[in-house]
Amino acid sequence: MRHDLVPQWLVQVMAQDAEVNVVAAAIEVLAEVGAPEHVGALRSAARRFAGDPFIGFAAQVAEQRIQAG
């Protein structure tokens, strides 16, 4: 059973949490439950952690999965 607020919580984590591993986990879950309106948050997380290539990669993969439906 999935809670309706999970995507919003993940977006908040990606925007506020300072721990790169927590943000990476949020991106991973958002790839599964996110919608096109969450792509901006993924891009913001990638910019926020621009020095971490994994975050950029994970955000890109998540965006592709969301866009593919």
N, C-alpha and C positions, 0 to 999 in steps of 0.2 A: 504494500500500500504506500503510495507516494503522497506527501503533504503538498498542497498547492503553493505554499510559500517557499519551497526549497529553492527554486531559481532566484528569487529575490534575496534570500539569505546568502546564496553563493555569490551573487553580484556584490553584496555588501562585504563579504569576506575578501573578495578580490580587490576591492577598492580600499580597504582599511587595514588588513592584516599586514604586518611587516615581515612575517616569516615566509620566505620563498616556498618552502615545502608545503605550507598550508595553502598558499595561493595555487600551487601546482595541483594539489588535490581538489580544490574547488573547480579549477578548469576542467579536470578530468570528469568530474561528476556533471558539470554543466554541459559537457559534450554529449552526455546521455539524455539530459532532461531540458536542455535549453531550447529556446525559440529564436527566430530571426531578430527579435528586439533585444537580445542579449549579446549580439555581435559587438556592439560598441563597447560593452564592458570588457569583453575579451581583448579587444584592441587596446583599451586603456591599461589593462593589466600588463600586456606585452610592452607597452611604452614605459610603464612604471618600473618594470624589471628589465629594462633594455640591455643591461649588462649580463643577463642570464640567458644564454641561447636556448636552454630547454624551455623556459617559459614562452619565448617567442614561437618555438616549434609547437608546443602543446596548444597554445592559443590558436595558431593557424589550423592545426588539425581539428580542434573543436569547432572552429568557424566552418570549416568544410563539411563536417558531419552535420552541423545544424542546417546549413544551407541545402544539403542533399536531402534533408528530411528524414 
